[in-house]
């Protein structure tokens, strides 16, 4: 049975309502319901007319946004055409066969995607070289005073079978960091558990019991017995039950970490811009131990920001949402983001998987601005520790983006929101396009009679080479290679140049030599991994379209090795395919040479997977300073605190003061379910 009542919190001088649940184990306090209606949105053409695309108020728009977009898109078209034309000139000499026509047709969207990434990075590089100005006024510089938000913000941490000790270590660090800003009373922390493992659930509750005795903010724990809607459903349940008490919700993942200053400045920006519905930060990857994780960490830190800043520059108030490390206006979210179960068979039907991109589109449809915060630091996350876990997560994202295909034409969406959905779909469709284009080009080349004859004897090969040499083809091939290299690796080089222009950052990355070494090794590894991802993403897309969808797997964030058996079971088919192709191309020397970089990545799929997942090797690389980042060389206080003692106060890093807290638990018989 249950009783309702209220008590007055003398420490914070505000009323706090609670519900007392009597179970066989304990009496616990939970906030009284503050319902907020979250109507299900129409996501089909036959569900009634949607209102026309809304225009966000002027205070959420960037200056000259239309001109910026035209500039980026025109530059993208020029660069894409240059790369495609150079490839066409290479292939077209002597005529274009049907297979070559297929190859050229499929290469067009590939060059467009590469060119957009490159042009976005160029814009970001130019902006960062100057003195960028954030239109939302989010400034975390030392000279900017700490804001004092008045509205209440809920920090939401959804968890699902995670390591409880690590989750609560991060929460404790964030709570202590908030206390340092003097704004603890403006933030309440909710741990929203969808954990199904009984032992993990007990660990969560034990860690929470310790956490609530020391927390400065009010903290709450809720465990659902029915995991409807996964993370999106978990957030929606919270909004429907308690959202009415909070102006904003700061959505995290289980591996998220944010400084108190970053959270306070986000809340302040939302107060100052009442028509902004969402602000997405750029999380930096931390705590990478394996070679694979350290490579991602280094790459994101070194040159991820140039692309991110460029994207913010031309997206403006029509940006996107990555599902975590972002602040959302609760009322706007409730009004616009109620997600239904999609009609039809899988993969297009069922629960919405990649809900974040769709939610940002619906927020914008409702007239709310969706922004990126490229200049705000203090936002962190972790990455998969190995290629197998990365591929598992990638497959889940692939399924979610496939669901967006019929939603691109949803009535009322802003055209930029449609573009973000298309880009998400293309990020997975491009792999099979590349695969088919590559296959078409290779088969066409193998069927050329001149090359077949030239393969048998050296004399015939020399004669054929003398007869077939065409300097126009060599020149066209060289241009195609140069342009492709620039589009692929230009953003990485620009990010490195940006670091070299800032003396304080050079030291943070370990010096010029280590930066150059890390850049070259990362470029090599990314070139080897790209063909592997082409195969895994193509296979995933085929299986998903065939109706073979995966479950809700828990990410292994701390796996320190992959055995040979595991690697071969997952990637052996790729290595075998690479060896078979290498043998087949042996009798076509120029084809073998041209495809060698791709074949190397395929053949090495198994050993690269094992090496990338090796923690000892990763720590050895770290000891030698390779893939070093400023956050490793001089870890911020919150990162040190999150890695400190699990259930003891990190007093070394932050001062703290106890405050009243509350807990949410299901009855014992439900917890055991």
Secondary structure, DSSP 8 states (H G I E B T S, - for coil): -EEEEEEEETTTTEEEEEEEEE-SS-EEEEE--------B---STTS----------GGGS-TTHHHHHHHHHHHHHHHHHHHHHHHHHHHHTT---HHHHHHHHHHHHHHHHHHHHHHHHHHHHHHHHS----TT-----TTS------S-EEEEEEESS--HHHHHHHHHHHHHHHHHHT-GGGEEEEEEE----HHHHHHHHHHHHHHHHH-SSEEEEEE-SS-TTHHHHHHHHHHHHHGGG-SEEEEE-TT-EE-HHHHHHHHHHHHH-TTEEEEEE--EE----SHHHHHHHHHIIIIIHHHHHHHHHHHTTB----SSSEEEEHHHHHHH-B---BSSSTTTSBS-SSHHHHHHHHHHHTT-EEEEETT---EEE---SSHHHHHHHHHHHHHHHHHTGGGTT-TT--HHHHHHHHHHHHHHHHHHHHHHHHHHHHHHHHT-HHHHHHTS-HHHHHHHHHHH--HHHHHHHHHHHHHHHHHHHHHHHHHHHHHHT-HHHHHHTT-HHHHHHHHHHHHHHHHHHHHHHHHHHHHHHHHHHTT---------SS-----HHHHHHHHHHHHHHHHHHHHHHTTSHHHHHHHHHHHHHHHTHHHHHHHHT-HHHHHHHHHTTTT--HHHHT--HHHHHHTS-SSS--TTT--------------HHHHT-
